[in-house]
């Protein structure tokens, strides 16, 4: 209790006195210091954690595959061509791997960088639309939303898309406020970035901004020369990669996730997504949702206010365009609404602004920065759990590095090829050579190759091997509870 009382007294003196920074410039200083803390937080803990399986590992493998294949034009997962997503994230990874070295830190770096830039432009946009108080509260809401913060530490594409969308909205807001329509070209660049990060799923800006113009009575602005040129700029930049890919690979590329497949299939073929699923998960994952809904209610009432009307229309267009797109898609993952959390966070900030008034905000402002600094110190000094548990096959990939020669062949017996291929590509610097589906195919592969063969299987599938081959013919090289690496001796 004495500690709390002491801290309270010090906080009161800090608010009321010219402590370190004069009160006249204190608000700006605290905002910038909070942004600095977020910058450090985004980058401080990228290295110690193993990359999780599936999407994270896929994106890391695609980055390193550029260096392994030497092909910067068409993306690969090991030896396999992949149009899972357009190439920008993987290009950035490959450049970082080339300059430094392949590793977890540089695989996560683009997500951390775009995560910080999302914080920065969220703050700038909120300040432009409303005021500096709402800007800081937006930072506070987003940085205390662990689900949002976690994706600055993942090898995932959703935070880069959030950055592209936020940058595009900021550009249009700045163009409107400053009357400088050259900012529309920044909008065009942001839209192109959205595509290059995640394909059609990154083009939310082409729904958000036209809706904003329509509902604010600025339909003519859609057809203004600068805005049309910005849209043309976006499609020109997209076409620099899209058109050559189509000319080279044809329909296969066109219907992929990097092409127009998501539009044709409404997501992914064979999947179903109830329209309410994104909203249900938003209630579950975004802890500030009730405050955000309160902010939306304030926004609805403020639509009658000519001074703030356009600002709220921008937020509503931003949030509901993304949520509507997710609702009609046939496939949904909780990470998909990361871009929607930025406007949701601004709505929550508006709700908090209504509650934290006057002198109370000054206390809150100082306390938030103080505790953020304390928490960052704890994170820096003590071990922290990863954003997601790393691959359970990491011991296999490390064993391969020490046991299997580069000229030897690695075969997977059954199971899921993409899982082992991605991990081998990133951690063992080599792709899986082949997958065999049954014992007959395995025998043929052993018979028809002159190379030394190492076989990977799960413990369940290894039981079939033991039943078919005699114990004398099986050489178990290494194993764990999740995998077994073995060889079949000649003369079976």
Secondary structure as UniProt FT lines:
FT   HELIX           2..16
FT   TURN            17..18
FT   HELIX           23..44
FT   TURN            53..54
FT   HELIX           55..69
FT   STRAND          76..77
FT   TURN            78..79
FT   STRAND          80..81
FT   HELIX           88..99
FT   HELIX           104..129
FT   HELIX           132..143
FT   HELIX           146..150
FT   TURN            151..152
FT   HELIX           158..178
FT   TURN            181..182
FT   HELIX           183..198
FT   HELIX           199..202
FT   HELIX           205..215
FT   TURN            216..217
FT   HELIX           219..222
FT   HELIX           225..249
FT   HELIX           251..254
FT   TURN            257..260
FT   HELIX           261..265
FT   TURN            269..270
FT   TURN            275..276
FT   HELIX           277..285
FT   TURN            287..288
FT   HELIX           289..302
FT   TURN            303..304
FT   TURN            306..308
FT   HELIX           309..328
FT   HELIX           334..337
FT   HELIX           338..355
FT   HELIX           358..381
FT   TURN            392..393
FT   HELIX           394..403
FT   TURN            406..407
FT   STRAND          409..413
FT   HELIX           417..427
FT   STRAND          434..436
FT   HELIX           439..447
FT   STRAND          453..457
FT   HELIX           459..468
FT   HELIX           471..473
FT   STRAND          474..479
FT   STRAND          484..488
//
